[in-house]
């Protein structure tokens, strides 16, 4: 026993460098906690006796003083074992531990009072004075509670003293339940990463309000000044109280004053060994570009997608895979996920089997340029809807490999569109890009040619006046955050490696939206389309890539051009300073959805487009880069290459007129009047 006590004292007094190091302390054994608690119970009895002695109260003598002490301590000890008051870690005591102590003390009082009056009824004399039991109840609970509180505060004192330099002093924005839970969890976590200095409320509050003993301040225009008053150097975004504009303004203000910004999840993961502090992460650039939630019309999509067989091409890519995930919410009969990339497709299948076990999926390895294999799938599965997201998208690579851009982006689209018509697929939704508008590169021109093919295919009118039964719908949007073609993942990798962050031009701007938002709008547009439309999405305000890079560097905790260099590399072949969503020859019309517009574009005759497309494909199969570009410019006259290798191939007005005359039998544009005549 003496050896155990000596070991316990060594645990309590263990230190490093002659100072108490709370991080090296072990936990007290449970028997040691019970021993200390028992000692405090005896102290409570002694103090009760001293108080009653001063009041000159006559003691009852049915049992001796020693017997009374043993009985009180024995009953109380039994209830401490029952309620396991010894089981909690003293340094992490909570209100639940206080409640257990209160229950143990109150139960002891109740049992002793029942025993007291039972003896009075049987022997005509009580064992204890009622006043002594009341005082004992008060003193015992107070001593036990104060002991735990004192240990907790002592640990907090040493922890702050020793870890103060390591901890980030932060304020939490928000005073909802999530914000308070995060603050409480961060405050008790060990090792402690954040020291919470206070809260920031977005609504009017009482100036004296405190939460968890921390001050609460009202959000003002200059939050950085308020944070400095609280002696904090960081901000933790919590909950959903902030609008997108408020969040953006706060981040701008904090980054300008060299304050770190963190983001906490809406719901904390309390699973075992899951650190709360590790769930509070550096704010990501995606968090700043969030917009108001999209209001979707799910009734129409449920009607069109429920119990249907749906093909998603490029299904293992960033856009295609998210479309598949969202389709899981509409109870499809079967989802065919088609891609030529084996490993990403395998990983997606494992994810879907885990997260959506009820979703009926079939993963198909296939290149969209392989028309014969595609034909096998169309015959085997009765496909109702196609979401065509398969495409080559990297501009510089496609400039160097223009035949491959044509074979995948144009020929692959043509294969799918032709098979869709042949097999009477109900809807064909094509995912396009803003680079198809006034294209300056092969990738953009190939996507524009694909748009023209599916549009003209939709309004295909032959001599008998037969129209396609398949509704072809095109969706067009800009850069998607986190997608394989976005600059954001590239910047993240460059920052992780210590830089430099490479930007092609200091004035280059782009539109951005998140992957889930883009895919939600693709599904929405696909549901509302009547056929032949090009839907463009509200991308918000354009973002200057230089500003984007600087914000990402600051959000990662570095200083631009000091910790992480920014290097200007020059525009790449085919790259523009800015992208457009509508061409010069078209205009936009509103739809019932505020984030979706219809681009009113000229629709060329199917025979004309098909003939031009076939010539482009033939050139690509011959791997004749110059011929590919020349023929694409003949089909897409607004294609003006920014690649020095192809600029010489721009057609003159005379050459363009000659190219049109070669197809004089086929009118270039289908007007509403022609459609009515047909």
Secondary structure as GFF3:
##gff-version 3
##sequence-region A 1 678
A	DSSP	alpha_helix	2	13	.	.	.	ID=ss1
A	DSSP	alpha_helix	30	54	.	.	.	ID=ss2
A	DSSP	alpha_helix	65	83	.	.	.	ID=ss3
A	DSSP	three_ten_helix	90	92	.	.	.	ID=ss4
A	DSSP	alpha_helix	95	123	.	.	.	ID=ss5
A	DSSP	alpha_helix	130	163	.	.	.	ID=ss6
A	DSSP	beta_strand	168	173	.	.	.	ID=ss7
A	DSSP	alpha_helix	177	188	.	.	.	ID=ss8
A	DSSP	beta_strand	194	201	.	.	.	ID=ss9
A	DSSP	beta_strand	210	211	.	.	.	ID=ss10
A	DSSP	beta_strand	214	218	.	.	.	ID=ss11
A	DSSP	alpha_helix	223	229	.	.	.	ID=ss12
A	DSSP	beta_strand	234	237	.	.	.	ID=ss13
A	DSSP	alpha_helix	244	256	.	.	.	ID=ss14
A	DSSP	beta_strand	260	263	.	.	.	ID=ss15
A	DSSP	alpha_helix	276	279	.	.	.	ID=ss16
A	DSSP	beta_strand	281	282	.	.	.	ID=ss17
A	DSSP	alpha_helix	285	288	.	.	.	ID=ss18
A	DSSP	alpha_helix	298	305	.	.	.	ID=ss19
A	DSSP	beta_strand	309	313	.	.	.	ID=ss20
A	DSSP	alpha_helix	318	327	.	.	.	ID=ss21
A	DSSP	three_ten_helix	328	330	.	.	.	ID=ss22
A	DSSP	beta_strand	334	339	.	.	.	ID=ss23
A	DSSP	alpha_helix	342	355	.	.	.	ID=ss24
A	DSSP	beta_strand	361	365	.	.	.	ID=ss25
A	DSSP	alpha_helix	371	380	.	.	.	ID=ss26
A	DSSP	beta_strand	385	388	.	.	.	ID=ss27
A	DSSP	alpha_helix	395	400	.	.	.	ID=ss28
A	DSSP	alpha_helix	402	405	.	.	.	ID=ss29
A	DSSP	pi_helix	406	411	.	.	.	ID=ss30
A	DSSP	alpha_helix	412	422	.	.	.	ID=ss31
A	DSSP	beta_strand	427	433	.	.	.	ID=ss32
A	DSSP	three_ten_helix	434	436	.	.	.	ID=ss33
A	DSSP	alpha_helix	442	458	.	.	.	ID=ss34
A	DSSP	beta_strand	471	477	.	.	.	ID=ss35
A	DSSP	beta_strand	479	481	.	.	.	ID=ss36
A	DSSP	alpha_helix	487	496	.	.	.	ID=ss37
A	DSSP	beta_strand	501	503	.	.	.	ID=ss38
A	DSSP	beta_strand	509	510	.	.	.	ID=ss39
A	DSSP	beta_strand	512	514	.	.	.	ID=ss40
A	DSSP	alpha_helix	515	528	.	.	.	ID=ss41
A	DSSP	beta_strand	534	537	.	.	.	ID=ss42
A	DSSP	beta_strand	543	544	.	.	.	ID=ss43
A	DSSP	alpha_helix	545	555	.	.	.	ID=ss44
A	DSSP	beta_strand	566	568	.	.	.	ID=ss45
A	DSSP	beta_strand	587	590	.	.	.	ID=ss46
A	DSSP	beta_strand	596	600	.	.	.	ID=ss47
A	DSSP	alpha_helix	606	621	.	.	.	ID=ss48
A	DSSP	alpha_helix	625	635	.	.	.	ID=ss49
A	DSSP	three_ten_helix	647	649	.	.	.	ID=ss50
A	DSSP	alpha_helix	653	661	.	.	.	ID=ss51
A	DSSP	alpha_helix	672	677	.	.	.	ID=ss52
###
